[in-house]
Protein backbone atom coordinates (compact mmCIF):
# COMPACT_ATOMS: atom_id res chain seq x y z
CA UNK A 1 0.00 0.00 0.00
CA UNK A 2 2.82 2.40 0.86
CA UNK A 3 4.52 1.94 -2.50
CA UNK A 4 1.23 2.52 -4.34
CA UNK A 5 0.68 5.77 -2.43
CA UNK A 6 4.27 6.84 -3.06
CA UNK A 7 3.87 6.11 -6.76
CA UNK A 8 0.68 8.16 -7.01
CA UNK A 9 2.15 11.04 -5.01
CA UNK A 10 5.33 11.07 -7.10
CA UNK A 11 3.28 11.22 -10.30
CA UNK A 12 1.33 14.20 -8.96
CA UNK A 13 4.53 15.85 -7.75
CA UNK A 14 6.10 15.39 -11.17
CA UNK A 15 3.08 17.04 -12.82
CA UNK A 16 3.27 19.89 -10.34
CA UNK A 17 6.97 20.43 -11.01
CA UNK A 18 6.39 20.40 -14.78
CA UNK A 19 3.56 22.92 -14.49
CA UNK A 20 5.62 25.19 -12.26
CA UNK A 21 8.65 24.96 -14.56
CA UNK A 22 6.61 25.62 -17.72
CA UNK A 23 5.13 28.72 -16.11
CA UNK A 24 8.45 30.03 -14.85
CA UNK A 25 7.51 29.51 -11.23
CA UNK A 26 9.63 28.66 -8.23
CA UNK A 27 9.83 24.98 -7.29
CA UNK A 28 9.43 25.73 -3.57
CA UNK A 29 5.72 24.85 -3.64
CA UNK A 30 6.57 21.36 -4.90
CA UNK A 31 9.46 21.10 -2.43
CA UNK A 32 7.10 21.96 0.43
CA UNK A 33 4.53 19.43 -0.77
CA UNK A 34 7.21 16.74 -0.86
CA UNK A 35 8.44 17.60 2.65
CA UNK A 36 4.88 17.58 4.00
CA UNK A 37 4.18 14.21 2.38
CA UNK A 38 7.36 12.64 3.75
CA UNK A 39 6.69 14.05 7.23
CA UNK A 40 3.09 12.83 7.22
CA UNK A 41 4.15 9.40 6.01
CA UNK A 42 6.84 9.10 8.70
CA UNK A 43 4.33 10.08 11.40
CA UNK A 44 1.81 7.54 10.16
CA UNK A 45 4.40 4.74 10.04
CA UNK A 46 5.52 5.60 13.58
CA UNK A 47 1.92 5.61 14.83
CA UNK A 48 1.14 2.27 13.19
CA UNK A 49 4.30 0.70 14.62
CA UNK A 50 3.36 1.97 18.07
CA UNK A 51 -0.09 0.40 17.74
CA UNK A 52 1.42 -2.94 16.75
CA UNK A 53 4.21 -3.00 19.32
CA UNK A 54 2.19 -1.60 22.21
CA UNK A 55 -0.91 -3.75 21.76
CA UNK A 56 0.64 -7.10 20.87
CA UNK A 57 -0.52 -9.65 23.40
CA UNK A 58 -0.86 -13.34 23.63
CA UNK A 59 1.18 -16.41 24.30
CA UNK A 60 1.78 -17.31 20.67
CA UNK A 61 5.14 -17.02 18.97
CA UNK A 62 3.99 -13.98 16.96
CA UNK A 63 3.00 -12.01 20.05
CA UNK A 64 6.20 -13.03 21.83
CA UNK A 65 8.35 -12.01 18.86
CA UNK A 66 6.66 -8.61 18.60
CA UNK A 67 7.08 -7.96 22.32
CA UNK A 68 10.75 -8.97 22.28
CA UNK A 69 11.47 -6.72 19.28
CA UNK A 70 9.36 -3.71 20.29
CA UNK A 71 12.37 -1.49 21.07
CA UNK A 72 13.75 -1.92 17.56
CA UNK A 73 10.96 0.19 16.02
Secondary structure, 3 states (H helix, E strand, C coil): CHHHHHHHHHHHHHHHHHHHHHCCCCCHHHHHHHHHHHHHHHHHHHHHHHHHHHHCCCCCHHHHHHHHCHHHC
